Amino acid sequence: MNKNYKVNTNFGQAKRVEREEGDKVFTSLNGANTFSYKGIPVMKRGGCYTVKDVKLQGYAPWFLAGVFTDGRSLKIALESALSGVDKEKYCTFRAKNQNIQCPHCRSIYLLYKTMQFKRYGDIYIECPHCYEVHALDDVNRVTDEKVY
């Protein structure tokens, strides 16, 4: 036998990196995230964007039929679909659909009324990604001008 031959004694013992306390915790609901772009709810799952149905006067849903794999093409289609929308109704609709950022896991998601609950006189929100409960005042509002 060759004296210089090294037997693979580390086989099956992969080196694992242990997570530190300061690391970011993020679970994304099986890769799905719902956010708002210019007030329109968009669902991202596995790198594919789908737009939820919206009832607005002058809104053209045929621009948004199907699945988008590129954020830039989604922006162009959304802006062309919103070109004929009534401005006053659109402003109230856009104020309802707001993006927020969880202070614990830093994930950005759409704020629903069903996420909110009252406890001790304050309104609280449970993050759908890390399941941490935060007061509504502690959560940061994020712009809806970006595709996340």
GIQUIRA-V838792 format. One record per pair of residues at least 24 apart in sequence whose C-alpha atoms are under 8 Angstrom apart, sorted by sequence separation. I is the first residue (numbers start at 1). J is the second residue. If there is no record, write none. Layout:
# GIQUIRA-V838792
{{I | J} {I | J}}
This chain:
# GIQUIRA-V838792
{{58 | 82} {59 | 83} {60 | 84} {105 | 129} {49 | 74} {59 | 84} {102 | 127} {105 | 130} {58 | 84} {59 | 85} {104 | 130} {58 | 85} {57 | 85} {58 | 86} {104 | 132} {56 | 85} {57 | 86} {56 | 86} {56 | 89} {56 | 90} {108 | 142} {103 | 138} {103 | 139} {102 | 139} {103 | 140} {101 | 139} {102 | 140} {100 | 139} {101 | 140} {100 | 140} {101 | 141} {108 | 148} {100 | 141} {101 | 142} {99 | 141} {100 | 142} {98 | 141} {99 | 142} {98 | 142} {99 | 143} {98 | 143} {99 | 144} {98 | 144} {39 | 93} {40 | 94} {39 | 94} {38 | 94} {39 | 95} {41 | 97} {39 | 96} {40 | 97} {39 | 97} {39 | 98} {36 | 97} {36 | 98} {36 | 99} {35 | 99} {41 | 110} {75 | 147} {35 | 108} {36 | 109} {35 | 109} {36 | 110} {34 | 109} {35 | 110} {33 | 109} {34 | 110} {71 | 147} {25 | 104} {26 | 105} {25 | 105} {24 | 105} {26 | 107} {24 | 106} {29 | 128} {29 | 129} {28 | 129} {27 | 129} {26 | 129} {27 | 130} {26 | 130} {25 | 130} {39 | 144} {38 | 144} {37 | 144} {38 | 145} {36 | 144} {37 | 145} {37 | 146} {37 | 147} {35 | 148}}
